[in-house]
Amino acid sequence: MSEHHASIRFSHSAGSFADKSFSRDHQLLFKGGQSLLGSSAPAFSGNPDAVDPEDAFTASLASCHMLTFLAIAAVKGFAVASYADDAVGTLDKNAEGRMSMVRVVLRPRVVFEGRQPTLEELNALHERAHKGCFIANSVKTEVSVEPQLN
């Protein structure tokens, strides 16, 4: 078992709560002094230049898949030169009619050094990574992996 910590800090800085024009900006704080500007999504009166929870959720799934993929690739004897993913999360109403991240599509592009996996091996690596991803195993969101060819 392990624990993982994150902190948020909000201070009313602009706008009015009465007319809902208040700023949604806040700080997301992580270990090692890492900090991000957070806000709600622009569709919900948020700052388009900040990280919104839905983007962070999508990034969390993509990052977890990648890290699991890298670990499995290493065990299988593959060296990854680069990995890129332009993941897309979809916010919509779920089966219960509540707003939810209903789907996240991962689109990883992997470049290998040395020995190259066959398409079958690459798909198997992604399948194992998906099954082993702690975050994907923790959510109801449909997560699909669509490996991209370079």
C-alpha positions as CSV (number, residue, x, y, z in Angstrom):
1,M,0.0,0.0,0.0
2,S,1.1,3.5,-0.7
3,E,-0.4,7.0,-0.1
4,H,-0.3,9.8,-2.7
5,H,-0.9,13.4,-1.8
6,A,-1.9,16.5,-3.7
7,S,-3.0,19.9,-2.3
8,I,-5.2,22.7,-3.8
9,R,-5.3,26.3,-2.7
10,F,-8.0,28.8,-3.7
11,S,-8.3,32.5,-2.8
12,H,-11.1,34.7,-4.0
13,S,-9.3,37.0,-6.4
14,A,-11.7,38.4,-8.9
15,G,-15.4,38.5,-9.8
16,S,-18.5,38.0,-7.7
17,F,-20.1,34.9,-6.2
18,A,-23.5,36.6,-6.4
19,D,-23.5,36.6,-10.2
20,K,-21.2,33.5,-10.5
21,S,-18.5,35.6,-12.2
22,F,-15.8,34.6,-9.7
23,S,-12.4,33.3,-10.8
24,R,-12.1,29.5,-10.7
25,D,-8.3,29.8,-10.7
26,H,-6.5,27.8,-8.0
27,Q,-3.1,26.2,-7.4
28,L,-2.5,22.4,-7.7
29,L,0.4,21.6,-5.4
30,F,2.5,18.4,-5.5
31,K,5.5,16.9,-3.8
32,G,8.9,18.5,-4.6
33,G,7.4,21.9,-5.0
34,Q,5.6,21.2,-8.3
35,S,2.7,23.6,-8.9
36,L,0.2,24.0,-11.7
37,L,-2.5,26.6,-12.3
38,G,-5.8,24.9,-12.1
39,S,-9.3,26.1,-13.1
40,S,-12.6,24.7,-14.3
41,A,-13.0,24.0,-18.0
42,P,-13.7,27.0,-20.2
43,A,-17.2,25.7,-20.8
44,F,-17.8,26.0,-17.0
45,S,-16.4,29.6,-16.7
46,G,-12.8,28.5,-16.3
47,N,-9.5,29.9,-17.4
48,P,-8.6,28.4,-20.8
49,D,-4.9,28.7,-19.9
50,A,-5.1,26.6,-16.8
51,V,-5.3,22.8,-16.3
52,D,-8.9,21.7,-15.6
53,P,-9.8,18.5,-13.7
54,E,-11.0,16.8,-16.9
55,D,-7.6,17.5,-18.6
56,A,-5.8,16.3,-15.5
57,F,-7.9,13.1,-15.4
58,T,-7.1,12.4,-19.1
59,A,-3.4,13.1,-18.5
60,S,-3.4,10.8,-15.5
61,L,-4.7,7.9,-17.5
62,A,-2.2,8.6,-20.3
63,S,0.7,8.9,-17.9
64,C,-0.2,5.7,-16.0
65,H,-0.6,3.7,-19.3
66,M,2.8,5.0,-20.5
67,L,4.6,4.2,-17.3
68,T,3.1,0.7,-17.2
69,F,4.0,0.2,-20.8
70,L,7.6,1.3,-20.3
71,A,8.0,-1.2,-17.4
72,I,6.5,-4.0,-19.4
73,A,8.6,-3.2,-22.5
74,A,11.8,-3.2,-20.3
75,V,10.9,-6.7,-18.9
76,K,10.3,-7.9,-22.5
77,G,13.7,-6.6,-23.6
78,F,12.5,-3.6,-25.7
79,A,14.1,-0.2,-25.3
80,V,11.9,2.8,-25.9
81,A,13.5,5.8,-27.5
82,S,10.4,8.0,-27.3
83,Y,6.7,7.8,-26.4
84,A,4.1,10.4,-27.3
85,D,0.3,10.3,-26.6
86,D,-2.3,12.8,-27.7
87,A,-5.0,11.4,-25.4
88,V,-8.6,12.7,-25.7
89,G,-11.1,12.6,-22.8
90,T,-14.9,13.0,-23.3
91,L,-17.1,14.7,-20.8
92,D,-20.8,13.8,-21.2
93,K,-23.7,12.4,-19.3
94,N,-23.2,8.8,-18.1
95,A,-25.8,6.0,-18.0
96,E,-27.2,7.6,-14.8
97,G,-27.6,11.0,-16.5
98,R,-24.8,12.6,-14.5
99,M,-21.9,14.5,-16.0
100,S,-18.9,12.2,-16.1
101,M,-15.7,11.5,-18.0
102,V,-17.4,8.8,-20.1
103,R,-14.5,7.9,-22.3
104,V,-10.7,8.4,-22.7
105,V,-8.9,7.4,-25.9
106,L,-5.2,6.9,-25.7
107,R,-3.3,7.3,-28.9
108,P,0.3,6.3,-28.1
109,R,3.1,6.5,-30.6
110,V,6.2,4.6,-29.6
111,V,9.6,4.6,-31.2
112,F,11.9,1.7,-30.2
113,E,15.7,1.5,-30.2
114,G,17.3,-1.7,-31.4
115,R,15.0,-4.7,-31.5
116,Q,11.6,-3.7,-32.9
117,P,8.4,-5.4,-31.8
118,T,6.1,-6.9,-34.4
119,L,2.6,-5.3,-34.6
120,E,1.3,-8.3,-32.6
121,E,3.9,-7.8,-29.9
122,L,3.2,-4.0,-29.8
123,N,-0.5,-4.6,-29.3
124,A,0.2,-7.2,-26.6
125,L,2.4,-4.7,-24.8
126,H,-0.4,-2.1,-24.9
127,E,-3.0,-4.6,-23.8
128,R,-0.9,-5.7,-20.8
129,A,-0.2,-2.0,-20.0
130,H,-3.9,-1.2,-20.0
131,K,-4.7,-4.2,-17.8
132,G,-1.9,-3.2,-15.4
133,C,-2.6,0.6,-15.2
134,F,-3.6,1.5,-11.7
135,I,-5.6,4.5,-12.7
136,A,-7.5,2.7,-15.5
137,N,-8.3,-0.1,-12.9
138,S,-9.7,2.6,-10.6
139,V,-12.3,4.3,-12.8
140,K,-15.6,3.5,-14.5
141,T,-14.6,5.5,-17.6
142,E,-14.2,3.6,-20.8
143,V,-10.5,3.7,-21.7
144,S,-9.4,2.5,-25.1
145,V,-6.0,2.3,-26.5
146,E,-5.4,3.0,-30.2
147,P,-1.7,2.6,-30.9
148,Q,-0.5,4.9,-33.7
149,L,2.1,4.0,-36.3
150,N,5.0,6.4,-36.8
